[in-house]
Amino acid sequence: MREVVKSLPLHIHPEEKVRRNDFFVEKEDDVIGRLAAIRIEKEDTLPDIARHFSLGINTVSAANPGIDIWVPEVGERILLPLSFILPDTPRKGIVINLAAMRLFYFKKAGKLLAVSTYPVGIGTTERPTPMGQMYVKRKKIRPTWYVPASIAEDHREKGDPLPAKVPPGPLNPLGEYALYLSNSGYLVHGTNKPASIGLRATNGCIRLYPEDIERLFENAPVKTPVSIVNQPYLVGQRDGIIYIEAHKPFEESGIAELKRTYAKLRNIEKKSGHALDWKKVGKVMGEARGFPVPVFDINRGSEKVAAETIKLWHPGKLYGKPEIPELQTDAWYVLAATLRDKVDALRLAAIINHQGPPIPARVLSTSDRYRVLAGPFKNRREAKDAAKRLKIDLEIDGILVEPIKEGEPIAPLLSRSSSLNY
């Protein structure tokens, strides 16, 4: 990361200078987009930056190793991996690369090919997303979620029983839009947990940010072909320069995909008549930073160079960033934790803030302690429901904090508590 940042240009540009989702690609090119970088400002989190730039937390985190996801250091410059190598598949319809946790939607645009791309959340190791060829069977706005038996059983074991079906609304994990695939039981849909995009966090479905699924829903008609692949190592070219992009492979696919990629690179070397820098190739593969890196110029001696990373102004407001309501003395709260370390408290508050549906949380300090307070909530029932979710999702034993009486100082918020009595 540091070596990439040092070569940044002196000029700073507005964020509109780089594209996020929509590109045109020449037939012979495989690389789209451009790398960018911004500086961290107070109260930024990597999930907020990822969503604003339509990236998954997996790619932002991998591109910036050593950066705290939830409490990054103010002033730190981070890389935005807004450049991608297209999967090695026919460029038709929807293509999802599980290893990159990225969806590509291809559509003809005259002599060029238009491609829209979005980050996704995918299935867990226990319930992986299936690979193969399928198609969009039907589409639904504001879908109802019919809870599968296996998921219902998981929730019962956690003490969180689910109804047979969940209607549209903030508690529906499908979000506002859903594409039902021909592989029965699997969907491409929105989410009420946007911080999970770029993670293996679903029960096998493909999950997109709410704003991204809306655009895909509008553009991809029924019968659109869907190809789901797993390609952790990608090789592509743009303007005669060869790039490789490496993602940390899933355990079951790493060796075979690595062999396939090295064979492809050896073939490029043979056809060009020039030796590849195999040391650099090995470094890129090993680091698995998740963005295209130039490793070879097919036309040796040409003046073509890889595009430089572009430095951006920090956005005035990060899209989708959780907003914390002002402290209210007449509301209920949940005391999530009391910690000695301020950074630990800020990290926990940020994690709680990014639950779905949102649970607002803040850090309050008294002497040498930092208290993480979730809320405000309108009444005891809302506070109990939030405490229950914190217990189930994060294993936090929260304590209810009652409203203070009129005229009392705000300090009692930190000591006034009530039994949960589940």
N, C-alpha and C positions, 0 to 999 in steps of 0.2 A: 504493500500500500504506500509506504513512505516514498519508495523510489518512483512510483507513478506520479504522486502529488508534486514532487520537486520539479518536474518538468512542465508544470502548468503554465499557460501563457499569462502575461501580466494583466491583460484586460479581463474585466468581469462583465458577464452578459446577463440579460434577463432570462428567466427560465424558459420563455417561449423560443429561445434559440435552439433548444433540443426537442426532438420529437419523443413522445412516450409510446404511442400505440399504433399509429397508422403510417405505413411506408409503401413506396413503390420499389419494385425490385426488377433489375434486368435479368434476362433468362440465364446468363452465364454467372451471375453473382449469387452468393450464398449468405452474405453478411449485411445486416441492416443496422441502422442506428449509430449512435456516437456516445462515447463515454463522457461523463460530466462529473463535476465535483462541487460541493458547497461546504461552508463552515457551519459547525454546530452552534446553535444559540441556546440560551437558557430555556429549560423545560422541554427541549427536544427529546424525542425517543426515536430509535431507529424504525420501529413499526410505523410511527407517524410519517417519517420521511419516506419510507417505502411506499405507503399508500398514496401519498401526494404525487409521487412520480410513477405510480402504477408499476411498482416492483414488489416482489415477494420478500418477506423478511429473510428467507434463505439466501437470496442473492446479495442483498445489502450486507448481511452479516458475513458471508463468505468473502465478499470483496473487501471487507474491512476487518481483518482478523485482529483480535485484541481490543476492539472497541466495545465498551459496555453497551449492551442492547438497550437497557432501560435508563441508564444514567450516563450517557456519553459526556466526555469532558467538553465544556464550553470552549469554543475556539478551534476544536479539532476539525481538520478538513477531511471529509469522507468522500469516497468514490461512489458515484451513481452508475451502476452497470447498465446503461441504457443502450447497449449494443448487443446484438444477438446473432448467432449462427443458426440458420434455418435447419430444422431436422432433415436427415437424409431419407426423405420419403417423397412420394408424388405430391406435388403442390396443388392440392384440391380439397376444398371444404375445410373442415376443422381437423387440425393435427395437434395432439397433445403429447409433449415430451415429459414423461414422469420424472426423469432424472433432473431436468432443469426446472420442473414445476412451472411450465410455461405452455400456454395455448396459442396456436397460430391459426388464423382464419384467412384462407386464400380465396381471392375472387378476381376474375379477369377484369382488366381496365384498359380496353383498347389493345395496343401492342405490348403494354406492360402488365405486370401482375401486381395487384394490390394485396397487401398483407396487413392484417390487424393482429396485434399480439397482446396478451394479458397474463399476469401471474395467476397461479391457481394453488389451491390446497388440494391434497390428494389423500388416498386411503392410508391407513396405518399399516405397520408390518403385519399385524394380526388380521386386518381386513383390507388387503391391498386393492387398489384400483385395477380392474382387468385390462389387459392389453388386447389389441386386435382391431379388426375392421367392423364397424357398425354404422348406424346412421341416426339422425334425429327423427324419432317416430312421431312425436307430438310436442306442442309447446303450451305452457300455461302461465297466465299472469295471476299473481296472488294464489299460489298453489296451497292445497291442504297437505299436510304431512301425515301419511298413514304409517304409524310406527311399526317397523319390522319386529318380529317376535324376539330376535336375538338382541336387538338394541333395548327393547323393553325389559328383557331379563337383566341386562347389564345395569340398567338404572335401578331396578328393584334391589339388586345386590348392594347398591350404593345407598339405599334408603331414599331413593328419588323416583318413586313410581310415576310413570307417564300415562296419559290417557291413550286410548286406542288411536285417536287422531288429533292433530294439532291444527287449528284453523289459522288462516292468515293473520299476521300480527307480529309484534316484537319478539314473541317466544318461539316463533316458527323458524327452525334452522335452515329452511329452504330459501328464505328471503322472499323477494317480490316476484322473481322470474325463475322459470325452470324449463329446461329442454330435456325431455324424456328420451332416453336412448333405446335403440332396438334390443340391446342387451338388457333384458328385463331386470328392474330393480335399481338401475344405475341412471343418474341424472347429471347434467351440468346445470348448476343452480347458483343462486346468490347465497347470502349468509347473514346471520345476525352476530357473527363473531369475526369481524374483519381482520383482527390481529392474527388470525390463524392462517391467512393467505401466505403461502410459501412454507407450509409445514405439512408433515404427514399427520393429519388430524381428523380425517373424515372416516366414515364407515365404508369407503370405496367409491363414493361419488366425487365429482369434480366441483370444487367450490371457487367462486370468483367474488371479487369486491362487488358491492351493490351497484356501483356506477358502471362497472365493466360488464356485468351480466346484462344490464339493461341495453347496452349498445350491441352486444352479441345477439341478444334476443331479437332486436329489431332487424338485424342484418342477415342472420342465418335462417333460411326458411326450413320448413319441414322437408325431410328427405335429404338434407345436407349430409354428405358422407363424413364420418368421424373415424379417424385413425389414431389409436393410442399406442405410443412406442416408449421405449426406455433406452435413451441414448445419452449416457453420461459424458462421452467424449465425442466432440464434434469437430469436423474439419471443413473449412470453407474458404472461398476466395472472393476478393473484391478488388477491382482495378489491378489484377495481376499479382496481388499479395495474398499469400496463404496464411490463414489464421487457424488457431486451434482454441477450443473452449472446453474446459474440463470442469465437471461437477463431481462431488463426492458420490461414488456409485453406491447403489444398493448392494448389499453383501452378495446377493444371488446373481448379480450381473457383471461385476467388476472385471474379472479376468477375461471373459469372452469378448467384452466390448473393447478392452484395452488391446487385445490381439488384433481385432478388426481395424482399429484406428491406426495402429502401427503399420499394418499391411497397406492401408490406404496411403500413408505418408511415404512409405518406401516406393510405392508405385509412382507417386508424384516426383520423388527424387530421381527415379530411373528415367522417366519421360523427359525431365528438364535437363538432365545431364550435369546437374550441380548438386553438391553435397548439402544435406540439411544440417542444421546445428542441433544435433541430437541431445546435447547437454541442455540446451534451452528447452527443447521439447519435453525432456524428462522433468525439468523444473516446473514447467507449466502444468504438466499432468499430475505431478506430486502435490503441488500447492492447491489445485482444484479451486481456483478463485471465482469461477463461474462467469467469466466474460472473455470475449475474443482477444487473443494476443497474437500479433504478427510474428511469424517464425521463418518466413521464407518469401523471397521475391522471385517469381517465375522468370521474369526478364531481368536477369542480373545486369547491373549498370544503368538501369532506368532511373529516372528522377522521381518516380512515384514513391510516396511514403505514406505510412499509416496516418490516419487522422489523429490529431492531438486531442487530448482530453480538454474539454471546454469548462472553464470556471464560471459558475453561476452565482448571482446574488441569491441570498436566502429569501424564500417566499415570504410575503408579509404575513400570511396565515397558512398553516398546513391544512390541506383539505382533510376533513374527517377527524381531526385531532379532538379528543374528548375535552369537553368544556366542564369545568368544575364550578358548581353553583356557589354563591357566597355562603359563608357560615351563618346559620340561622339558629338563634337561641331557642326558638319555639318548635324546633323539629326534633325528630328522633335520629340517632346515629348508631353506628356499630363500631366499637373500638376493636380494630383488627389486630393490633400488636403494639407493644411498648418496647422500643429498642434503644440501645446505647449509641449505635453508629448512625449518623445522619444519612449517609449514602445508602445503607441498607434500608432505612425507612423510606427514602425517596424511591428506591427500586420497588419495594413492596407496594407503595401507593400507585406507582405507574402500572404495575402488573394488574392490580385491582381495577384501575381505570380502564383497562383494555379488555375486561371481561365482556362477554356478550350474553344478553343485553347489558349495556353499560352499568357499572356501579361506580359512582363518583367517589373519589378518595383524596385525602390531603394529609399533609404532615404538620402536626402542631408540636412545638417544643416547650418543655418546662424544665428548667435547670439543666441537668445532664441527661435528660431522657427525650426521646422523640416518639411521639404517638401517631399511629396511622389510624385515621378516623374516616370511616366510610359513611356517606350520606350527603345531603340530608334526605330523610324520608318523612312522608306526611303523617304516618301513624305507626303504632307498634307492629301491626301486621306486616307492613312493608319492610320495616327494619328486620323482623324475624325472617321474612322470606330472603332478604339479602344475606343475613347471617347464615342461613341454611345453604345458600348457593356458595358462599365462601368456604363453608365446611366441605361441601361435596366436591367443588372444583379445585380448591387450593389447600384443603386440609387445615383451614384456619379456624380456630375456636374463638369466634367473636363474642363480644360482650355488649349487650344493648345499653345505650346511653339515653336516658330520659331527657325530655325538654326541661330547661330551667325555668324557674318562675320569673315573672316580670319584675325587673328591678335588681335581680341577682347578677353578679359579675359572670363573665363568660368562663372563668376558670372551672366552675363546677362541671362543665361539659366533660372534663377529663377525669373526674372522679365519680360522677353520678352514673351508676350502672343498675341493670335490672336482670334478673334471671331469665333465661330463654324459655324454660319450661316446655320443651318439645313434647 
